[in-house]
Amino acid sequence: MTPPDYAAAVSSAALFDTAAAGKLLLTGDDAPMFLGNLSTNDTKNLPLGGGCEAYLCDSRAKVQFAVWIYHVLLADRRHAMWVETTAGRGADLAKYLDRYLISEQVEITDVTDQFAQFHLAGPHAAEVLAKALGEPVPELPEFAHTERTFGANATCNVRRRDLLGVPGFDLVCLKERADGVRGLLVAAGAVPGTAETFETLRIEAGTPLFGPDIDANRFVMEVGRAPRAVSYSKGCYLGQEPIVMARDRAGHVNRAFLGLKVLDGGPLPAGAKVFRDGQEVGVVTSSCHSPRLGVPVALAYLRWKHQEPGTKMEAETPTGRQPVEVTGLPPVAG
């Protein structure tokens, strides 16, 4: 049976608790430039109310952190850069950034424990959000954000972000305001969601996650987020040379992050090797049963010349090989 929060996410709106995401606040005049020197996207020219997806890489362009960066205005009217990263990695990111801090005027503060965070997802998410706020929500491009107040005093940063294959909003507020915000959203029609459903939707949407899908040895251009997370017009940054070489010299990367549909059997174990005509051509990173397709789907890195949608392959599992088919991204269309 389809879980009710999954059904709500694909037909109306579901609310997920994402407070575990790492959250850093970078203040000081040099914060945009400092982040720009370390990240794949253009943070120096990020306007107030704007945001972007980016990666922090080493000199070989191997991913060290996946981040989402927002230019915000603090209560004391100071400009700051809000940096979100994978759950459980906030403290590591703060230490990583501090290592590169030399003479720049930047202060790094880990605020993960101070703020609650929710992700409201679904085709009617904007309507539910407007009802909970008691006022219309402006149309926002992805990663744009604005401040709105729930009830009498629960001020939230509302961010447009589509990470689950359906329209979505991230809502960030002080931890002590979380219950009030949650209550208003549920009363407005949002169905409380589980971590299991969130993970199913993430895999169906083809959204990579640091840990299962990305690690510190993964070349950033293989992750397939370059069109949205890599700027080719900004100044120099750590890892830029291999990225430009991959774009200009090779024209493609040796592996690409793609989706698979499992044609027989259950979800695939992480690390399962993928074969075509007896040749190993890829590796599975995440997999789940897709309620919309009625079969399991998976995310995997596949070698060049084995990436065409519709290509049949086999994934090796402890119980034998299972037939799979390349779907491209996302593995489940919204």
N, C-alpha and C positions, 0 to 999 in steps of 0.2 A: 504494500500500500504506500502511496506517495505521502511523505511527511507533510503535515499542514503548513509548516513554515516554508518548505520548498514550493508548495503550490502557491502560497502567497507571494513569494519572491518572483515567480514567473508570470503571475496573473494580476497581482495587486501590489502589496508592499510588505516586506518583512524587516524586522529590526534585529541587528546583530551587535553584540557587545565586543568592541575591538580595543578596549582600554589597554590591553597588554602591549600594543604597538609602542616601540621606543620613541621618545619625544625629547628633542633637544631644542634649546633656544639659544641662538647666537646673536649677541648684541655687540654694538661697536661699529664705528664708521667703516671698518675694513671687512666686515662680515660677508657682504656679497662678493667682493673680490677674492677673499680667502676661500670661500666655497667654490667659486669659479675655477680657481687654480687646481682644485682637487676633483671636480666632478665633470661628468661628460656633457652636461647641459649648461645653458647660459644663465647663470644666476646673477651676474653683475647687472644685467639689464632687465631683471624681473620686476615688473611694475608692482606697486602696492595693490593688493587684491589679486595678484597673480600667483601661479604655482607651476611646478613642473615635476616630471619624473626624471630621475638621474641615477647614475651609478658612480661609485668611488672605486677606482681601479689602482692597481700597482703599475709599475713602469712597463709591464708586458701586456697591459690592458686586461688583466685577469680581475674579475669582480671581487671586491672586498666587502662592499656594502651596497644594497639596494636602498635608495632613499627617495623621498618625496619632499620637495622644498617649497615653502610658502613665504611670501613677503608680507609681513603682518605689521600692524600698528598696535603698540602696547597701551595699557591704560594711562601711562604717564606721557603718551604721545611720542615715544621713541620708536623708530623703525627697527625691526628685527627680522631675522630669518628663522622660521620654524622648520626643523628638519625631523621628519618621521622616518623610522626604519623598522625592520622586521622585529616582531615581538621577541623580547629577551636579548636584544642586541644594542639597546640604548647605551648602557655603560661602556661596552666595547667600542662603540662609535665615538663616544666622548673621549676616550683614551687615544683612539686612532687620530682624531682631529688635533688633539692637544700635542701629539708628537710633531706635527707639522707647523705648529704655532711658534713663530720666532719673534718678530718684532711687531706683528700686526696688532692693531687695536681691535681685539675680538675677545669677548668673554663667552665661554661655553658653559651652559647650565643644563643638567639633566633634569627635566620636569616630568618625567614619565609618571611618577607616583602622585603628582599634584592634579592631574587631569583625567577625567573620564572621556571615553570616546565610543561613539556608536556609528554603525554603517546602516543607513536606511536604503533598501534596494527594492526595485520593482517598477513596472511600467506606470504605477500610480503613486510613486514615491513623492513626487512634487506636490500632488494633491493632498496626501496625508500630511506632509510637512506644513503646507499652507493652513490646513485645518488646525493643526496643533499650535501653530503660531497665532492664528486668528488674523492673518494677513497674507496676501499673495507673495510668492517667492519669485524674485527676478530670474529670468533665464540666464544661466551661467554656462560658459564654455567649460570643458573639463579642466579641472585644477583651479579655476577661478573660485574666489571665496568672499564671503561677506559676514557681517555680524548681525545676529537676530536674537531677540530675547523671548524665551518661553515663560509664560506666566508673568509674575511680578518682577523677578530678579535673576532668572537663570539665563545669563547671556552665553550664547554659543557662537563659535566660529563655524559657519556652514560652508562646506566645500563640495563642489561638484566633482565626483570621481566615480567612474564606471569600471569597477574591477571584477564584477561578477557577471558580466554579459548582459546586464539590464541597467536602466538608469539608476544612479546611486548618488548618495550624499554622505559625506563624513561629517559628524557633528561632534565638536570638541568643547567641553565645558569643565569648570572646576569640579573636582570629585564630589564635593558636598552638594552639588546641584543635580547630580546624575539621576537620582530617583525621581525627582520632579519632572525632568525632561523625558525620561523613559515613560512615566505614567501618562503624560500628555500625548506622546506619540502613539502609545497603545490605545488610548481612548479615542484617538483620531482614526484608528483602523489598522495600524501596523501590527503584524503578528510576531510575537517574540520568536527569535530564531536560535538555533543551536550551532555549536562549532562544527558538528558533523555536516549539517546542511551547507554552511558557509564553505567548507572544504569541497563538497560536491559541486557547488556552483562555481567555485574558483577553477577547478579542473575543467569543467565543461566550458568555461570561458577562455581557457588557455592562458590564464594569468600565472606567470612563473613566480615561485616563492623561494627566497633564499633559504637554503637548508635542503629541502627535497629536490628542487629543480636547479638551483644555482649554488655553486660553492666557490671557494677562493681560488680554484684552479680553472675556472670556466672563463674562456675568452668572451668578453662582453658582446662581441658581434655575433656570436652563436646563439645568444639568448633571443634574438629577433625583435628587440625593442628599439633598435636604432632610430627608426623614423620619428619616434616620440621622445626618446631619452638621450639622444646624441645630437649635439650641435656641431655642424661643420664650419660655421662662420665665426665662432668665438675665438678668443685668444688661446694661448698654449695652456695645456693642463696635463696632469699626470696620466700617462697611458695614451696620449693623443697619437703618437707616431704609428704604433701597430694598427690603430683604428683607421687612420687615413690610408695606410698601406693596403689594408684589407679591402677598402672601398676602391682605391685607384689602380692597384696592381692586379690583384687576383680577380676582382669583380664579384667574388662570392667567397663564402667561408666553407671550411671543410665539413662542418656539421651545422645543422639548423634545428631549432626547437619547433616541433610540430605535434599534431594530434594523431591519435590512432583510435580506430574503432575495433573492439574485440569481437570477432565473428563467432566465437564459440568458447564457452567457459566463463569463469569469473574474472574480477578485476586482477590486474597483473601486479606482481610484487615489485617494489622499487628495486632497481638494479638489474631487472631481467634483461637479458641480451636479446636483441632482435636480429633475425637472420633472413636473408633472401637468397634463394638458390644455394643454400649451404654456406653462404658468406656472412660473417658478422657485419652488420651495417648500422647498428644503433643500440641505444640503451634506454630503458624506461625509467622515468623519474617519479611520476605520480599516476595513480589510477583510481577509478571509482565506478560504481554502477550509475548509469545515467537514467533517471526516471523518464526523461523526455524521449530518449531513444529506446528504452527498454533493454539495453545491452550495456556492458561496461565500455568505458572510454579510457584513454591514457594519454599522458604527455611523455614525449621522448625526444632525444637528440638523434637525428638520422644523418648519415653521411651523404655527401654530394653524389648526385646521380641516383639516389634512392628516395627522393623526396616528392615525387609526383603524386598528387591526390588520386586515390583509386588503386595504387600499387599494393599488391598482396604480399604479405610477409608472414613470419612466424616469430612468436616470442617464447623464449625458453623459460619454463617455470618448474618448480620442484615436482609437479605432477605430469610433466610432459610439455610439448610445444603446442601453443594455441595460435590459431590463425588470426591475423590482424590485417587491417587495411588503413593506409595513410589517408587522413582526412584534411590535412592542412590545419590552420588555426582560424577560429576556434574549433575544437572537435565537435561542439554542439552549437549550431546556429541559433541565435536568440529569436 
